[in-house]
Amino acid sequence: FPFRGIQNYLPLLPGVVQQNGKLYIRGGRAGEVGYLLDGVPVTNRFFNSEGVTLIPEAIDQIELYTGAYEAEHGGANAGLVQSKMRTGGEKFEYSSGVESDDFAKPGKEFLGTTALGYRNIVGTVGGSLPYEVKMFLAAGHQYLRNRQSMFLEPFRREGLVTDQLGPLPSGTPLPGPVEFKRNYLPNNWYTRNTLQGNFFRELGRDLSVRIIGSYSFEKNPEGGNWPSALQNYFRQKRNMMNETKTFFGALRASQSLTSKISYRLTLSLLNRSSRLFDPDFEDNWQL
């Protein structure tokens, strides 16, 4: 596919629509979709959105429940999305991949199209460890120099002055010229680093233990999208920074006691912290 991420894959299925970055299933409202990772709930309860996003190279399977489903999958009115992470095999296997269009300077074209300064680097490793432990790890780095795709004709205006609507007297000269390059918004970058993996072991008597983990770090400046980029043109260095950290960990143990009786124990933690801070003084608002 020419795109990445579960939120982009699912709209290919009947009854699923994506609009403004949100999923709608079977005509349901936004926030009525539940998310599971290897059977563990990972719904972000603050936004009712996907709380843990798997690196595409770490996805083993995606299941979509759109009709009536069992009681154990309750808690979502429109549908459920369950992702399964890859597991390690008997032999160690490695993979790596690099995707990029960052071959042109801002405002320049490469092969007849505008580059967004996109970079995506992914590496995976899986295999068997001592004591019959199967492991799988995936790490990814994403970067966008300009995270808003738009058509913007280049222009430069000099000698501009303020109007009567601002705090300065009407006719006050602006600090300098206003210039934008083709299809490029300055100070509008985005970066994300992700580490995910799992460890699995069979302990006998049909008892298995699985440990799952994921950590991601996202950062981007605020006020860089259009038309805020024009409004904040002379104060780009003062734009607030947005930073989000997401940690997920789970321990699952399951055992079949008889052909008809089994149990499963799950302990999980999903923690998401986000802050909006000053680029120079961070959280010291008095300073």
Beta strands, then each sheet from edge to edge (+ up, - down):
strand 1: 16-19
strand 2: 22-25
strand 3: 33-37
strand 4: 40-41
strand 5: 43-44
strand 6: 49-50
strand 7: 59-65
strand 8: 79-85
strand 9: 93-100
strand 10: 109-110
strand 11: 113-114
strand 12: 118-129
strand 13: 133-144
strand 14: 155-157
strand 15: 178-180
strand 16: 190-204
strand 17: 207-221
strand 18: 241-256
strand 19: 262-277
sheet 1: 1+ 2-
sheet 2: 4+ 3- 8- 7+
sheet 3: 5+ 6-
sheet 4: 9+ 12- 13+ 16- 17+ 18- 19+
sheet 5: 10+ 11-
sheet 6: 14+ 15-
end
